[in-house]
Amino acid sequence: MGNGSDDILNLLIRVFAGPGAAAGFTLPSYSLYPVLVAIQDGGCEVIEFDRSMRLPVERIAATKAKIFFLTSPNAPTGVAFPNAEIEQVLRVFPGIVVVDEAYAPFAKENAVPLLARYENLVVVRTFSKAYALAGIRVGYALASAKVIELLDRVRDSYNVSRLSQAAALAALGDQAHFEGLVTRVRATRDAQLRAFAVRGWFTYPSQANFIFTEPRDAGGVTGAAVAESAYRFLFARKVLVRHFPSHALTAPFLRISVGTDDEMLVLNQNLDAWLKAPPNA
Ligand SMILES: Cc1ncc(COP(=O)(O)O)c(C=O)c1O
């Protein structure tokens, strides 16, 4: 267990990456991986997606990395990789494969069943997303005893406080509350995916608690400038979404967290207003 799943990711990098041992990950994915690798003076093997956001298994297999991080469902796209594809990576990649499942409770499938068959698999989970308990800072890794023993060697002796352990246990004990939260988020997410389909906006099939959509302006134009215009319009009206302008694959999109149904109504009303507004309104 770790002080959030970030602690687990850091332990994994400290054990398996460093000078002469590169860590691999996809782009886009969770932005913390390169930060943690840099702290350990490790090299990065970055595998860029194309617009399909499908897993490039052969290119991952060809890296020199000792450990490879897959985020599934991925951030910020929400795209989940089927177990059949993760299994292909596990078969061909000779090092440790980490599946960062921060958002897996919102997805159809998860990699846990693969643990019994692959000693090089590590699944990382957190209480921060679906349990809505980011403040207690609890995450955990599921892996073979051999890998867990290595993580344990570098772990701080008291990395999860007693209070946080009690909170995590209480959360695990209330599955009805948890399942209620997840069901509500999924229903609101799927309704919002349909709303974007009706608008004719290209949107990745999210299996997370956020949606990555490509805004299309009233003239039918998409692109980084259009996404930025929508972002600024929403921001000025206190609707906070994320825009990732630094990469061509992400710049034309917005990442929108799934909120309450009322919040999504406010979002949709403001997007209608943006479509009718003059430029730079
Ligand atoms: C993919 C992914 N992994 C891990 C984390 C870290 O979560 P925590 O350290 O709160 O468990 C995040 C948080 O944004 C995330 O998006």
The ligand as a Gaussian input file, in Angstrom:
#p B3LYP/6-31G(d) Opt

LIG

0 1
 C       -3.629000       7.827000     -14.102000
 C       -3.405000       8.287000     -12.709000
 N       -2.667000       7.521000     -11.889000
 C       -2.436000       7.894000     -10.619000
 C       -2.943000       9.081000     -10.124000
 C       -2.568000       9.474000      -8.712000
 O       -3.580000       9.360000      -7.809000
 P       -3.308000       9.244000      -6.247000
 O       -1.869000       9.497000      -5.968000
 O       -4.198000      10.264000      -5.629000
 O       -3.713000       7.832000      -5.906000
 C       -3.705000       9.907000     -10.925000
 C       -4.241000      11.188000     -10.402000
 O       -4.580000      12.111000     -11.098000
 C       -3.950000       9.498000     -12.263000
 O       -4.664000      10.275000     -13.099000

